[in-house]
Each structure stands twice: as C-alpha cells, then as structure tokens.
Amino acid sequence: MAAEKPSASVVAPLRGEKRWAYLTRAKTIRVASVNEDGTIYLTPLWFVVDNQRIYIPLDAGSRHGANVEAGRPLSALVDAGDEYATVSGVRIIGSLRPVDDAELVNRLEELVFEKYFHVGHPYAESYFEFREFAGGRFFELVPDKMIGWDSRETTIVQVPESRVLPDFVQDRILPS
C-alpha cells in the first residue's frame, strides 16, 4: 500500500470536536453543484451548525436545490486564512436534504439571527421578510466525506536569519 502523500489535511488535520467548533464559528460556506449543462454553479452562502449538523438557508429558486434534486453532485468549502501559517478549512462532499420539521426550522432561524444579526440590526427584518417572500427553506448538508486542515496548529520551523541586523541587536545568533 502506498504511503499517503503529504497534504495540509495530513500534516495539520482538523477533525472531531475541533472541526465542528471551527464550522460553528465560520460565517461563509462556498457551495458548488453541477448544472444540467455540466457547468459548475458556485456560490458563497450563510450556514449554521446545530448538533453537529450543517444547515443552509436557500430560496425556493435556488439552483443548488434543483441540482441536488436532479441527483447531481455537490461539494462545499469553508475556509479562512491570509497566509501560510493561518490557512484552515473543511472540504465537504455530500448532498442536501430539505428540512421539513417546523420546530427545527424555527430553531435554525434563531441560529441564523444570532450568527449574522443582532437585536436592532438594520437589515435583520428585511432579510427574514425576503426569505419568507422568496420561499426560503433550510437544507441539511449531509456529508459523505469531510476533509479538514488547520495550519494554525503547526509550528513553523525556525530558520537562520539572513538579514544584517544593527550592531546593538545582540539577541540573535547569526551564522558566520
């Protein structure tokens, strides 16, 4: 059996409770699904996590919903970081399942409000009014596979400095 090739998810894996905490705090999920003509439909969306399940609010006219209902594949990505030492993410391969439980939908609406708005937020009311007008529904993202990485947990190897420091700096040992 061949050894697993090094990748961020092998070197700095993000699994278990840490992965769920990461997903719960993240604000944007990028969802990609396949259109009828074979092109990729990719959008950044909001999402919430409840009891280690991922829920995405979509409008009735959502292409993602139509693509999944047609049996076409779906992938998602939650990522962050601006430089090598801070990159992190979770890649998800799975499917969407509509949420029809009214009690769960109410709890998910509350989670969306808590995550993206606050009491008195200038756009909260219009957001929820538009969701109702547009036939908004929640879908559960059911993962078949999740791959996570978090470079923030790796130690960056120290290397000798090659720059010349002023004479008064005496706390660095430089190679001769």
Secondary structure, 3 states (H helix, E strand, C coil): CCCCCCCHHHHCECCHHHHHHHHHHCCCEEEEEECCCCCEEEEEECCEECCCCEEEEECCCCHHHHHHHCCCCEEEEEEECCCHHHCEEEEEEEEEEECCCHHHHHHHHHHHHHHHCCCCCCCHHHHHHHHHHCCCEEEEEEEEEEEEEEHHHCCCCCCCCCCCCCCCCCCCCCCC
